[in-house]
C-alpha cells in the first residue's frame, strides 16, 4: 500500500465480476517527460487481488508512461494481458481503478485475430482490446488486451455463443483506429480464427 496511488488494478472473474486471487506480473517504464529516458518497475506479485501503481508525488506531480504491460493469471483461469498506452499521464490526481478480468479455462475459446485493412495490409505492432457487453451495467468493459505481431495477429480468449464482444484497435499511444461492430464469437474451423477488416 502507498499514499500516492495513481492506478489500482483489481483481479475479477469476467462473467460474474467477483474478485479473484491470483498472480500479477508487471513491466512498466515511466519518466517525468515523454522522452526516451525512462525508469523501470517490474516484478511479480502472487496471491493478490490488487496491484497498486504508486508515484512519488514529491519528486514530480505526474509521470509519462513509456511502456506498460500487466500479465495476470489465477488458478483454473486463462492467462491474460493488459497494456498502458504510451505517453499516457499518471498522477495521484487522476487516480482510477482498472479491472483485470479473467475467464475460466473451461469456458474460454482462443481465437487468432488478424487485423488488416481492405487491401490486406496488416496492422502490426498495435494494441487490441476485447470489450465485453454487460447488460446489468448497460455498458461494454475491457475484458482483455493484446498486441499484434508483424503479421497483424494476436490471440483473444472469449466465451463463444454467449455474449457480445467488440474488438478495438489502437495505436500504441491509445489513438483509436477501429472499434468493430458487436459480435458473438463462433468457432467454425480449427484453429479458431477471425479476420477483422479495418475500413
N, C-alpha and C positions, 0 to 999 in steps of 0.2 A: 504494500500500500504506500501511497505517497500523497502529498497535499496538492501538487500541481499536475493533476490528471488532464491529459489532452484527449485521449480516446480510451474507452473501455470496450474490450471485446468479450462477448458472452457466448459460451457454447450452448446451443439449443438443438433439440430434435426438430427437423424440418417440418414434420407433419403436425405434431401437437404442441410445439413451442415450449415444451418443458425443458428446464435447464439440465445439462449433462455435465458429467465429469470426464475429462479426457486429457490429451496432451496437445500443447500448442507450441509449435516451433516458429521462431520469428527471425527475420533478417531485415533490418531497417537501416537505411543510410539517410542522413539528415544533416542540415547545416543552417547557419544563420543567414545565408544568402542562397540564391538559386544558381550558384556556380558549381564547378565540379569538385570542390573541396568539401567532402562530407565526413562526418563522424559515423561510426558504425555501432549498432547494437544488435547482437544476435545471440541466440541461445534456445533453450527448450525448457518448458515447464510442464511437469507431469502431475496427474491427479489434481487438476484445477478446473474450475468452472469459468474463471475470468482471467484476462490479461489486461493490465493497465499500462498504457503508454504515458509516461510522465515526462515533463520537461523541467529544466532548471530555469524558472522564470526570473531568477535574479541575474542570470547571465544574459539572457535576451528574452523578450516577451513572446517571441514566436520563432518557429523553425520551418524551413522548407524541406519537403520530402524529396530525396533523390531517387530512392527506390524503397519499396516496402512490400514484403511478401510474408504472409502468415499461412503456415500449413497446420492443419488441425485434424485430430482423429479421436475416436473413442472406441472402446471395445464393442464389436458387432456392428460398427458403422464404417462406411467407406471414407477414406481419406479425402479431404478437400483442401482448396486454397482460396485465399482472399488477397487482393492486391490493393495497395495505396497508390493513388495517381501521382506521377512525378510533378514536382513544383507545387503540390498542394501545401497549404499552410496549416500547421497545428499550433495550438496555444491553449492555455487553460481558460481563455475566454470563448473558445469555440468547442468546448468540451461536448462530446456526444458519445452515445453508445452504439456499437455496431454488433449485430448478431451473426455468429458463425454457425450456420445451420448445417446439421449433419443428417444424412439419410441412412437408414438401416441397410446393411449389406444385402439382406434377404429381400428387400423391397426395391432395390435400385437396379437400373439397367444402364450400362455405359454406352454412350453414343459418341462416335467420332464425328465432330463437326468440322466442316470445311467452309471457310468464309472466302468468298470470291465475288468479283464484280460481273457484270453482264458479258464482258469479254473474256471471262475465265481467268483474269488476273487475280492472284490470291492476295489476301491481307495478312502478310507475315508480320510478326513482332508487334501484335496489337493485343489489347485486353478484351476479354469477353466477360459478360455477366449473365447468368441464368436467373431470371426473375420468375418467382412462383406466385400464382394468384392465391390470395387468402380471402375467401368470401366473407368470413366473420369480421375482417378488417376493411373490406371493400377496397383492397389495395394489392399491388404487386410488391414483393420484397425480394431482395437478392438472396438466392439460395446457395450460389457457388460462383466463383470466378475462375477464369482460365487465361492463358496467354498463348497466342497462336505461334506455331513454329514457322520455319521458312516456307513451308508448303501451305500456310494458312490454316493449319489444323490444330485442334485442341480436343480434349475429352470432356464431356459433361455427364454427370450422373443424375438420372431423372427417375421419377416414378411414372411408368408408362400407363397410358389409357386411364389416368386418374384425375389429373388436374391440369389446368392451362399453365403453360410456361411461355415466357417471351425471352428472346436472346438479344442482348445488346452488344454492339461492337464499339470499342473506344480506341482513340489514340492513347499513347502512354500517359499523356497529360490529362486524360479524362474527357477530352472533347468527344462528343458523341458522333459516331459515323452512321450508325443504323440501329434502330430499335425495331426488331422484327415483330410481325403480327403474332397474336396469341395462337398457340397450337398445343394439342395433346400429342405427346410423342407416341409413336407406334413403330415397333421394330418389325420390318418386313424382310430383312436379309441378315446374313451373318458375315462379318460383324455388323452391328447396328450402326448406321451412319446417316448423316443428314447434310446436304449441301445447302448453304444459305447464300442466296444471291443478293448482293448489296447493290441496289439500283442507283 
